[in-house]
């Protein structure tokens, strides 16, 4: 079966993540294909006999002619293919395709959307807040990702944990962020990152520090004498909170985050750094 999910919005990405989890729970192999075209898709589908397992194939930046080709190939397989990305006006009519279109709300619809998000977080919001804080205008938003980012930041900044963190003295434990990650406490991690950014720390420096600390956790037991006693104690305290391979997996995520942030323009680096953490919160 083929599905099309269009709309560069928060709902679109949220729906995509929910679909991925559903298929992974059903033992599907999930492949993500970007900018590789129809040839790569053909190769993945032809591996069906080798793996003897059904696949969910996610395709971004696709073209209508590729969709036509995939309809010919997919008929004889149990694979699922999801084309997703910006809205594309199809010239042809296709049968047997489930089409989910996530339009970006405008004006009053957008205000209602934000109010509902606040209500879900038990936060009250008046029109002044909506217009001043989130600058609601009549123009169409190109993406809800930045908007959801601001909503999440605002809701966290009004929580009790935020008040507790912002009352901490300046000599904050340098391993506080890693400790939060070790406990899967991404809300606290996000707030700590927010605080460091507010103190004019560079996003790349923050990610580099996370990478270094996770690297310490990976190798400290092999050569504890290579580190200061304080570092060894803090590292061992954090290690206890991780399960098997969690440190390694988190380190890989941090590497990807670093590579993602470093190539972004300066004015977007903090946005992509913060977005990483609230994406983890929403999973």
C-alpha atoms as one frame of an Amber mdcrd trajectory, in Angstrom:
protein
   0.000   0.000   0.000   1.115   3.565  -0.663   0.360   6.532   1.575   1.005
  10.201   0.878   1.472  12.569   3.808   1.820  16.209   2.819   2.293  19.413
   4.770   5.486  20.598   6.481   3.768  20.854   9.839   4.077  19.546  13.358
   1.033  17.309  12.843   2.563  15.842   9.689   5.790  14.855  11.434   3.928
  13.641  14.524   1.703  11.431  12.365   4.760  10.108  10.546   6.463   9.181
  13.833   3.326   7.409  15.067   3.115   5.392  11.844   6.787   4.420  12.101
   6.316   3.170  15.675   3.231   1.200  14.676   5.039  -0.625  11.881   8.165
  -1.200  13.964   5.983  -2.829  16.623   4.646  -5.101  13.874   8.211  -6.192
  13.024   8.512  -4.177   9.823  11.963  -3.088   8.659  11.885   0.696   8.314
  13.936   2.389   5.596  14.254   6.123   4.983  15.077   7.209   1.455  15.932
  10.810   0.634  17.209  12.211  -2.637  18.078   8.754  -3.971  15.188   8.392
  -6.347  13.400   5.474  -7.872  16.541   3.367  -8.390  17.239   3.133  -4.659
  13.599   2.298  -3.973  13.742  -0.525  -6.500  16.862  -1.942  -4.839  15.227
  -1.956  -1.402  12.085  -3.697  -2.637  14.076  -6.318  -4.544  15.755  -7.303
  -1.278  12.395  -8.665  -0.094  13.424 -12.255  -0.853  16.740 -11.835   0.970
  15.352 -10.462   4.210  12.014 -12.277   4.170  10.422  -9.400   6.042   7.963
  -6.656   5.245   9.234  -3.128   4.901   8.062   0.379   5.565   9.829   2.716
   3.155   9.736   6.470   3.812  10.393   8.688   0.806  10.990  12.430   0.901
  11.397  14.921  -1.967   9.545  12.714  -4.409   8.111  13.388  -7.857   4.812
  12.358  -9.431   6.530  10.180 -12.041   8.226   8.238  -9.217   4.834   7.633
  -7.644   3.590   6.146 -10.923   6.604   3.832 -11.109   6.144   2.704  -7.512
   2.517   1.780  -8.164   3.735  -0.720 -10.750   6.339  -2.256  -8.413   4.438
  -2.347  -5.121   1.501  -4.454  -6.359   3.221  -7.799  -5.786   4.788  -7.073
  -2.386   3.674  -6.663   1.215   5.730  -3.504   1.597   4.320  -0.161   2.630
   5.602   3.076   1.133   4.957   6.540   2.533   5.731   9.600   0.445   5.936
  12.691   2.642   6.951  16.341   2.455   5.570  19.638   1.137   2.184  19.643
  -0.546   2.367  18.610  -4.202  -0.488  19.158  -6.631  -0.830  15.894  -8.512
  -1.841  16.109 -12.153  -3.057  12.511 -12.254  -5.641  10.669 -10.167  -4.360
   7.606  -8.324  -6.348   4.708  -6.960  -5.490   2.676  -3.860  -3.575   5.533
  -2.255  -4.293   6.875   1.215  -3.699  10.627   1.185  -3.274  12.542   4.472
  -2.974  16.292   3.962  -1.935  18.416   6.953  -2.741  21.996   6.014  -1.198
  24.751   8.096  -3.981  26.603   9.974  -4.360  30.349   9.503  -5.569  33.268
  11.598  -8.302  32.160  14.045  -7.660  28.480  13.321  -4.048  29.004  14.325
  -5.059  30.771  17.538  -7.429  27.917  18.388  -4.638  25.430  17.694  -2.250
  27.191  20.104  -4.951  27.540  22.766  -5.593  23.809  22.564  -1.873  23.094
  22.931  -1.798  25.313  26.028  -4.928  23.673  27.406  -3.317  20.244  26.990
  -0.442  21.547  29.125  -2.750  23.119  31.751  -1.609  26.650  30.865  -4.025
  29.538  30.354  -3.470  31.849  27.384  -5.171  35.161  26.600  -5.214  36.871
  23.212  -2.543  39.363  24.255  -0.116  36.523  24.918  -0.957  34.844  21.624
  -0.423  38.001  19.592   2.607  39.381  21.449   4.511  36.208  22.314   3.760
  34.174  19.202   3.115  37.091  16.811   0.022  35.566  15.249  -0.602  37.183
  11.872  -2.975  36.522   9.007  -0.173  35.254   6.777   0.169  31.514   6.357
   2.862  29.808   8.430   5.332  27.834   6.333   5.890  25.381   9.168   4.495
  24.673  12.628   7.792  23.261  13.892   9.132  26.666  15.083   5.727  27.480
  16.580   5.558  24.197  18.517   9.100  24.864  19.658   8.020  28.198  21.167
   4.947  26.645  22.783   7.063  23.941  24.381   9.585  26.500  25.622   6.829
  28.673  27.080   5.088  25.783  28.812   8.352  24.535  30.313   9.353  28.017
  31.461   6.087  28.204  33.434   6.485  24.850  35.140   7.682  24.184  38.671
  10.773  22.376  37.427  11.735  25.520  35.512  11.467  27.665  38.632  13.601
  25.154  40.506  16.302  25.115  37.839  16.478  28.866  37.407  16.973  29.257
  41.161  20.134  27.146  41.057  23.333  29.037  41.798  25.748  29.856  38.982
  28.201  27.115  39.966  25.950  24.512  38.332  27.187  20.929  38.320  28.980
  20.577  34.936  27.578  17.048  34.642  23.967  18.125  35.319  23.008  17.873
  31.647  24.499  14.404  31.243  22.805  13.268  34.462  19.458  14.442  33.089
  20.070  12.511  29.868  21.041   9.407  31.835  17.613   9.490  33.500  15.783
  10.163  30.204  14.705  13.474  31.725  14.674  15.439  28.484  12.553  18.221
  29.968  15.235  19.002  32.502  17.910  18.628  29.819  16.076  21.115  27.598
  15.775  23.623  30.424  19.471  23.285  31.198  20.298  23.899  27.544  17.973
  26.923  27.538  19.785  28.275  30.548  23.210  27.824  28.979  22.055  29.568
  25.798  20.664  32.456  27.872  24.147  32.752  29.379  25.477  33.374  25.839
  27.077  29.944  25.493  27.477  28.876  21.872  25.239  25.951  20.782  28.228
  24.142  19.252  30.111  24.454  22.548  27.126  22.948  24.395  26.881  19.986
  22.012  30.664  19.500  22.130  30.511  19.330  25.926  27.733  16.727  25.740
  29.828  14.679  23.301  32.899  14.887  25.529  30.995  13.837  28.642  29.334
  10.901  26.867  32.732   9.904  25.512  34.046   9.910  29.081  31.201   7.607
  30.140  32.140   5.190  27.357  35.850   4.918  28.201  36.241   5.881  31.864
  36.263   2.304  33.173  38.959   1.291  30.675  41.354   3.988  31.869  40.107
   5.856  34.963  43.572   7.303  35.656  43.275   9.390  32.490  40.705  11.631
  34.195  40.485  13.765  37.307  38.989  12.014  40.347  35.981  14.365  40.284
  35.267  13.480  36.637  35.556   9.745  37.356  33.134   9.995  40.296  30.579
  11.968  38.288  30.896   9.625  35.313  30.397   6.496  37.403  27.371   8.084
  39.069  25.804   8.732  35.646  26.692   5.309  34.235  24.518   3.607  36.868
  21.403   5.200  35.348  22.006   3.858  31.833  20.890   0.491  30.503  22.856
  -1.644  28.043  24.018   0.286  24.956  22.068   3.418  25.954  25.253   5.471
  26.311  26.481   4.364  22.903  23.106   5.092  21.302  22.903   8.504  22.944
  26.452   9.266  21.813  25.473   8.470  18.214  22.486  10.807  18.536  24.765
  13.527  19.883  27.144  13.065  16.939  24.226  13.451  14.519  23.040  16.496
  16.457  26.519  18.050  16.238  26.700  17.432  12.496  23.219  18.884  12.085
  23.861  22.024  14.132  27.354  22.881  12.910  26.256  23.435   9.309  23.282
  25.617  10.178  23.458  29.446  10.016  24.329  31.081  13.340  20.808  32.369
  13.902  19.368  28.824  13.564  21.895  26.841  15.626  20.127  27.318  18.974
  16.756  26.457  17.399  18.000  23.100  16.068  19.784  22.328  19.337  16.678
  22.992  21.420  14.412  21.213  18.930  16.403  17.997  19.386  15.438  17.865
  23.069  11.752  18.674  22.747  11.476  16.134  19.943  12.719  13.547  22.452
  10.112  14.787  24.944   7.284  14.312  22.440   8.266  10.722  21.550
